[in-house]
């Protein structure tokens, strides 16, 4: 599949490229890792699937946005701000094929199979380039193994990011949720390929020199499985505030927003429980693709507005709409949308498994995982107490200032040792 590669020519007049190669599927955290490394003068090259910094996807950014179908707008948004196209090698045909596989998913095993195929194929495409990796490589779980082995043979420093709790931890949690809410997701909690995925993760841990975890929840998951906890460093993420229109007093019921796939993993049944408890005292909105069965979605939509997926550029108006942010996730790494909600000045209700930097009683409420009563009670407290909402919202905005991309970059370079590569 090497013929699908797109590479912009190297920038003229430059000396040797800096020393870190990043291999990243998707636009995770809006390409924060390669952007941080590039700003530090350390990025050698970014390998990815589809990126509008280079190749035909870059044409989408030049087209009038209003004329683009929603799927094309999402592709245009896959842009690494400040990253020269000459440092990006993309494989867009592979990206399209991967997206098709994900659209064809009908079960947890199908989804795991798609992830396994993508991770192996992505590594194959990168290695087919015979890359000169420089002093270090930075890759992400399930799409790193072969690249880490290649890097190890060349004496490169190998940094692996574990973006979510290990699959074995996730599988156990999801089985519990599937038993608790039968009929919500077909095949949830019954993944015949979970062990294959877990074995790939464990092997990647062994090949890495450093394992970056976005939260203690992720690090604890690695340790619980007997993984190399000594290699793990916890680096909370960071985002820059997105443009959010001014929030106006609306005079109606309190508005509660959830962002993420409508699914068991994101705790959607607990959103439904809170909406049922609050009734007409609050309105609930969920923004993200709907991945539950039709009957479950129909029941949820009776008390919650389901918008479906929304392009990132349009998310600001949803944060501006809301008074409270709710994400009762069962399993995450460190959910980026919580950082964005903090930046929008919203009090947050979440679980420890969300991996957030929210402090209980300060920027919101951190409630026990899978506890419908605790979730509902926390939301209800914020609905009834406008002064508490205001105080926690102000604290949220202050907390967000500590977790900008710039501050994240400092933490990442220090924790991984990559900062020592700077000249």
Buried (B, 14 or more C-beta within 10 A) or exposed (E): EEEBBBBBEEEEEEEEBBBBBBBBBBBBBBBBBBBBBBBBEBBBBBBBBBBBBBBEBBEBBEEEBEEBEEEBBBBBBBBBEEBBBBBBBBBBBBBBBBBEBEEEBEBBBBBBBBBBEBBBBBBBBBBEBEBEBBBBBBBBBBBBBBBBBBBBEEEBBBBBBBBBBBBBBBBBBBBBBBEEBEEBBBBBBBBEBBEBBBEBBBBBBEBBBBBBBBBBBBBBBBBBBEBEBEBBBBBBBBBBBBEBEEBEEEEEBBBBBBBBBBBBBBBBBBBBBBBBBBEEEBBBBBBBEBBBBEEBBEBBBEBBBBBEEBBBBBBBEBBBBBBBBBBBBBBBBBBBBBBBBBBBBBBBBBBBBBBBBBEEEBBBBBBEBBBBEBBBBBBBBBBEEEEBBEBBBEBBBEBBEEBBBEEBBBBBBEBBBBBEBEE
